[in-house]
């Protein structure tokens, strides 16, 4: 699959009984309507908006979350190597670098907020 997704950040647009997502390039990505009193086949307004907020959060945070997870994976590998060396007696105390790596990895985890939400 060679197609690329619409550029981020995406933003949420609401107008009358419609909620939509638009890419950074102005292209409309998704659209949904809601019903004011009946939840079938369309969601109620609050649910429709919450659904789009969740999509927006996932899309706009994806790259940061992948980066943070990669940093955590690396830090855990370092900690595992450090523990193995400690248990084998080749290191007498836990490495400062492992603690620093874990702290650095955790600092990369973004504050979860809805980026681009209006």
N, C-alpha and C positions, 0 to 999 in steps of 0.2 A: 504494500500500500504506500504510494508515493505522495498522495495528497496531504497537504498541511492544513491544520485547523485554522480557523479565523484568529487573527492576532489578538492577544490579550493586552491590557485588561479589558474584560467585558463589563458592561454596565447594564443595569436594570432600568427599564422604562415602563411606566404605567400610564394608561390613558383610558378613561371611562371603565369599560369592563374587560380590558386587555392588559396583560403583563408580557413584556418581551425582553430579550437579551440582545444586546448589540455589541459587536466587536470593536476593537480600537480603530478599525478602518471604516466604521460606520455601517458595516454589513449586518443585517438582522439575522441572528443565529437561531433563535427559538421564539415561539409565541404561544400563548395560551389565553383562554378566556375563563371566566368564572361565572357561576350562577349565584344570585343573591340569596336564595332560600333552599334550593334543591341541590344535593351533591352528586347528581348523576345525570349526564355523563361528564360534566365539568365539576371541578372542585369549587368549594366556596371561596370567597375572596381571600380571606386570611390564609387558607391552605395553599392556594395558588401562588400567592406572594411568598410564603414560606418555602415552597418547593423551588421557586426561582432563586431565592436567597441561598438555598443549599447548593444549587448548581453553580451559582456565582462564586460562592466560597470555595468550592472544589476546584473550579477552573482557575480562578485567580490566585489560589494558593498552591497549585500543583507543583510548579517549579521549585518554590521555596521548600515545600515539604519533602520533595525528592532529594534536594540538596541536604536538608537536615537529617534525613534518614541515612543518606550515604555517610555523612560525618559521624553519626551515631554508630553505624556499622563498623567504620574504621576504628572508632574509639573502643568499641567492644572487642574487636580483634586484638587491639593493643593490650587491653586489660587481660584478655585470655592468655596472651603470650607472657605477660608480666606475672600472672598467677602461676603459670606452668614453671617459669624460671624460679619463682619464689619457692614453690613446692619441691623443685628439684635441688634446691640449696645453692643454686648459682647466683642468687640475688638475696641479700639479707633483709631488705626492706622493699616495700612497694615503691614503684617508680613514680617520681613526681610527674614524668611525662604522661603517664596514663591518666592521672588525676587532671592534668591540664587538658589532655585530649578530650576527656569526658566533659569537662566544663565548657570547652570550646564548642563541642558538638551540641550540647544542650542550649548554648546561647544562639545557635543558628535556627532553632525551632521558632517559627514566626508566631507572634501573638495572633490567635485566631480571631479574625474580624472579617466582616463582609466588605471586601475591597470593591469599590465601584458601586456599592449600593446607594441608591438615591434616597 
